[in-house]
Amino acid sequence: MGQAPGKYLFVIRSANGVIVKNLQVYGKTRLEADEKIRQMYRRCEVISCELVENPKTASANFEDVLDAIVVSNA
């Protein structure tokens, strides 16, 4: 089990047998994320779980957004 904080992507089988994909849950650890899934989906079976890699996105300030709008309208 990985112990990195972040979002974890789950695929589960619910108690009534339905496969649920693309469940993203934040957890400080994989164990915490797993516990959250099991609270929301009681008696579920976890089929897979992986840490979602979040690429760092550049943040933009107000001026950058205005510059982009002005350039696109020119």
DAURGI-V669007 format. One record per helix or strand. SS is the DSSP state (2 for helix, 1 for strand). FROM is the first residue (numbers start at 1). LEN is the number of residues. Records with the same first field share a line. If there is no record, write none. Layout:
SS: FROM-LEN, FROM-LEN
//
This chain:
1: 6-8, 19-9, 45-7
2: 30-11, 62-12
//
